[in-house]
């Protein structure tokens, strides 16, 4: 009711601020990377961004989520090598006041971890109504009361669980790795009890996150594991279809993206695959994939790493292996244009997160130099409108980089603001137009 009254006052005052929206999970509602708000800035104020608050934070690769006036985030404080304390925090969205914290010991040496695990949790908290689901890097999943942080239940998977949990109806769904292979499990969101479990794959899941789409009259849970893109019935775990695509070294930290009946994935080493979804029944077929044997240095189409590409009206926009922002024809893979400008340097693993504003051609781009860029991406060109330094870079890049550190944390866009973090603080800044 309070938010409704606020928006009504803004409308009566003739404001251009017409729509507000929470950001309850990784890449926003539906994991689309689309911010459906109006009245956002096209250029930054000459005096800089108006920062509402800054709050100290520990290390972590997880992004923030925002729901019902609260910001949720997780972090890690190392006390000895590969051991320390993980915690979940809830902050007041308007003031940054810490409302509650939940702490637990974390032993990364006992988990099946990647080389970047000591940077802290990687999974963004997922909010569903009065609950928030937090996945620690060492394999602990918590169901907490969003208002108080009270623990409702926990599950200990004791393995590398880097993917963001997803909620569908009464289920919390995770894709996990074990010594016997990758698998998917659905838990009762109220009790944590197992509802269904997919038989283990002979291979691993990798680092991708589950996504749920609706197509051909059916809800389809997309699982991109290290050998294929797999679709399951989210209610039962029954296999609907799969399309083979083997990754290199289990590296697939992106996630499938959908536009109409087009579905796309992209990896750093082996490039991309574009599929066409069956419009009559659950199913998919490959339209094209990157040519095998192409080096990740001398790429032809798109070899993305952390940043999922954006697909719109027959065109793909994405960050390639050495930081090249590229536009492709989605149905053929033909490269239309390329720009190195958003990243400012050509470097291995260079990346950025693209967030589109509604159905427009306007994008907010968070590059791994800690900058926030406003740009228009069209089939004709990359048009930069403005850029500003948003956060300091603090994460080890594991390769030679000009700044000596990177920012690889996906921010949240909610209620006229951006919420971003690094390994020392989390900030909220206004993106509202006057």
N, C-alpha and C positions, 0 to 999 in steps of 0.2 A: 504493500500500500504506500509506504514512504517513497519508493522509487517511482511509482505511478504518479504521485502528486508532484514530485520533482520534475518529471518530464512534462507534465501538464503546464506547470508554471513556465518552463522554458518555451513551450509552444506558444503560450499566450504572450510571451515577451518578444516573439518574433525571432527567436534564436534559430540558427541553422542546425543546432544539435537535436536531431529528430529520433535517434534510435540508440539504445544502449544494450550491451550484451556481455554476459559472463564468458569465462574461458575455463570450463570445468575439467579439461583433460589435455593431454599432449596434442598440440596443433589445433586446439579449440574444439568446439562441439562437432562431433562426427569425424575428427582428425583430418579435416580438409585443408587446413592452413588458410582459411578464408575468414576475414574479419567483417562481419555484416553490420557495420556501423556507418553512419553518415556524419557529416560535419567535422571531418578530420582535416588537419593542416596539409597544405601542399608545399610549404616552405617553412623552415624553422625560424622562430623569432630572432631578431638581431641580438637580443640579450641572452639567447640560449634557451634550452628547454626549461620549463618550469617544473622543478623537481618537488613533488609533494612530500616525500620522505626518503631517508636512507637508513637502513638498519644493518648493523654488523652481522656477518654470516660466516660460517666455516666452509670448508671445501665441499664441492659437489658438482656433478655434471647434470643433475636433474633440473628441469625447468619449473616455473611456478604454475599453479592453477588458481583460478579465481571463481568463487561462487558465493552468493548470498552475503556479500559484504566482507568476505574473508579471503586472504591470500594464503595458500598452502605451499610449503617448500620443504625440502629435506637437505641435510648436510652431514658432514663427517669431520670429527676432530681426532687426528692420529696421535696416540700416546706412545706407541712404539711401532717398529716397522711392521706394516700391514695389520696393525691392530689399533683399535680405538673405540670411539663412541659415535654411533649414528643417531640422528634425531629427526623428528618431524616437528614443524612449527606451523602455527596459525597466527597470522597478523591481521589486525584491523585494516581493511582496504583503504579507508580514508586517512588514517593517522599513522599507520605502521606499527602501532603498539602491539607487542607480542601478547597474544591472548592465551596461548598455552604451548607447552612443548612436551614431547614424548621421546624419551631416550632409551637406547638399548646398546649393549656391547656388540661390537662388530669385529669378527676375525676373518680378514680377507685371505689369510694364508690357508684356511680350511675350505675355501670355496673354489669352484672352477671359474677362474677370473681371467680377464683379458689384461693386456699390458697397461691399460689406463684405469684399472679398478681402484687404485689407491687415490684417485681424485675424488672418490666418494660416490654416493648414490647416483644412478643414471636415470632411473624411472621417475617421470613426473607423477605426482599424486593425482589420483582419479577421484573426482567428487561425484556422488550420486545422492541427491536429496540430503538427508541429515547425516550421511556417512561419507568418510573419505578413506580411500584405500591407498596405503603407502607400502611400497616394495623397497626393501633395503638391498644394498649391493651384495650382502652376504647370504641372501636367500630368505629373509624373514618378510612375510606379508602380514600387515596389520589392517584390521577394520577398526576405525576409530570414530567416535562421535565428532562430527564436524564442529559442534559448538564448544565442546569441552576437552577434546582429546582423550576422553575415556576409552580404554581398550575394550572392544566388544568381543573380538576373537583374534587369533593369530595362527598362521601356518608356517612351519619351518621346512623349507625345501632344501636348504644347505647345498646350493649349487649356484652356478652363474645364471642369474635371472635379470637380465638387463632390460628386457622389453617392458613397456608400460602396460599395466593391467587394464582391461576394458570391461565395462559393465553393460550387460544386455538383459533387460527385464530383471529377473530374480537371480541372475548369474554374474559372477566375477570370473573372467576368463583370462588365463595366462598361458603363454608358450614358454617352455622351459627346456633346459638341457640337462641330461644326466649322463652317467658313464655308459649307459646302454643305448643312448641316442636321444634325439629330441622328441618332445611330446607336447600335447595341449591338454589342459585340464580346466574343467568348469566347476566352480564352487558355488554353493548356496550363499547368496550375498548376506543373508541374515545370520547364518550359523557357521559358515566356513566348511560345511560338510561337502564331500565330493558328490557331484551330480553325474558327471560323465568324464571319461578320460580316454583320449585317443591312444591307440596302441603305439608304443615307441617306434620312431623311425630308425632305420639303420644308420642314419647320418644325424648331424646336429641341426638345431634350429637356427643358430647364428644370432645376430643382434637385431633383427627386424621386429616390428611391433604388430600385433593383430589389428585388423580393421574390419568393420562390419559395413556392408553395402546392401542396398535393396535394388534388385534387378530381376526382370522376368517374373515379377510377382512373388519373389522369394527373398528372404533375408539370407545373406551369405557371409560367413565368417572367413575372411581371407588370411591365410597363414603362408607367409613367404619363408620357407626353410631353405637349407643350403643346396637342395637338389630340384626344387620345383616351387611353383605357386599353387597352393592347395586351397580349395573352398570346402567348408564344412557347414552343415546345418547347425547354427549356434545353439539351438534348443537341445539337440541330441548328440552332436559330434559326428553325425553320419557324413561320410564323404560325398560331395556333390560332383566335383571335377578336379583335375589338376593339369597343369601345363609344365613340362620339364624345363628347368633352367638351372644348371649347376654353377654355383659361385666358386670363387677362388679363395682358399684359405678361410672359409666360413665367414667371409667379410660381406655382410649385407645389412648395415645399420639403418638404411632407409626403410620405407614402407610403400606398399602399392598405392597408386593414386588413380582416381577414376574421373572420367568426364564423359557423360552420356554412356555409350556402350564401349568406350575405350578404357583399357586398364594398362598401366605402365609400371615397370620397375626399372631401377638403374643401379649398377654397382661400379665401384672404383676400378677394378681390374678388368672385368669382362664386358663392361658396357651395359646396354639396355635391352629390354624386350618389351614390345607392345603387343597386347592381346585385344581381340574383339570379343565382347561378351555376347552370348546367344540371347536374343530378345524374346524367345518363345519359352525357353526352359533354362534352368541353371546349367551353364556350360561356357566354355571359352576356347578360342583357338589363337595360335600365334599369327600375327600379321608380319612382323619382322623382328630380328634381333641383330645386335652388333656383330660385325664380321669377326669370326674367331681368329686368334693369332695377332690381333692388333695390340701394340704396346699401350700401356696407360699413359705414356708420354705423347705419342703421336696418334691421337685419337681422331676418329672420324665424326661420330655423332655425339653421344653423351655418356660419360663415365662419372656418375655422381657418387659422393661418399655419404656424408651426414645429411645433406639437404635433399629431401624428396623434391622431384621436379613438380612444376605446376603445369597442368594441361587445360587449355581453354580454346574452344572454337577451332579445333583442328591443328593447334600449335602447342609446342612444348617449350617451356622456359626452365632452364636448370643450370646448376653450377657444375662444370666438368672437373676432371681430376687435378688440374693445375690452376683452378680458380677462374676458368673462362666461363662467363655467362653466355649461354648459347640459346638460340631459338631454332627449333626443328619443325619440319612438317611431321605431324604425329603419325600419319598413315604410311609414310615412306621412309622416314628417318633422315631425309635430306636436311642438311644444315642450311639455315636461311641467313643467319648473321651470328657474329661473335663479338664480345667486348670483354677486355681485361679490366676495364675501368672500375667496376664495383669492388674488386679485391685489391687493386693498386699494385700488386706484385704477382708474378707467376711463380708459384711454389707448390710443391707436392702436398696433398691433403688440404689445400686451401679450400675454404668452404664458406657458405652463407645460408641463412634461412630466409626464404621468400614467403611473405604473407600478402595475399591479395585483398584489396578492399572491395567487398561485395562482388558484383559482376562487372566491375570496371576494369580498365587497364592500368590502374594505379596500384603500386606495390610498396610495402615497407620491407626493406632488406636489411637484415642484421648480418654484417660480415664478421669474419673471425678476427678482425682488427679492433673490435669493440665499437665500430661505427654504425650508426643508423642512417640509412639512405632512403629517400623518397624518390621513386622513379616511375616512369610509364614504360611498360613492356608491350610492344605491338609487333605484328609480323614484319613491320618495316624497320624498326630500330629500337635500341636502348636509349631512352631519354632521361637523363638524371635531372631531377628538380632541385635536390638539395641533399646535403649530408652533414652529420654532426657526430662528435665523439660522445658515445652514450655511457660506456663502462670502460674501466681499465682492463687490459688483457692480463690474465694471471695463470692460465693453464699451460703446462709444458706441451709443446707441439710435437715432440719426438721426431723432429727433422729440422733442418736449418731454415729459420725464418727471420725476416728482417727485424721484427720487434722482439724476438726471443720468447714470445708467449702468444697464446691465442685465446679466443672466446668461442667455445663450442656448446653453449647452453641456449636452448630455444626459449625466447621470452614469451610472455603472455600479453595479449592485447585485449583489454576489457574496460568497458565503461569510460571511454574517452582517454585511456591511459595505456602506456606500455609499462610492464613490470619485468625487469631484467635483473640478472644476478651474475656475479663472478665468484671467486673463492674467498672474498672478504666482505662482500656486502650485497644487499638486494635493494633496488631502488624502484620508485614509481614516479613516472614523469607524464605530464599532460601532452596529449596530441590533439586537443580540441582546437578547432578554428575559432577565432573571435566572433 
